[in-house]
Amino acid sequence: WSIRFPRMDKMRFGAVVSGGCWMRVEDQQALRVEAGDVRLMAVQQAVIFSSDPDIPPIEAQTVFPRDHAR
């Protein structure tokens, strides 16, 4: 699996609750993150989380659609 989260103009963070995965900021080398790791992302670039850094990502909106009714 591989999911790309779009660019944002705000800081964001990610935490690995169990297991591990790869995290890659646009055009940078992938970084392995494991359970207990927390990453603060203060960049305005897309972020990809994946089980293998060589898998092409799908867009997060296809997995986590926004509810515009709220």
Buried (B, 14 or more C-beta within 10 A) or exposed (E): EBBBBEEEEEEEEBEBEEEEBBBBBEEEEBEEBEEEBEBEBEBEBBBBBBEEBEEEBEEBEEEEEEEEEE
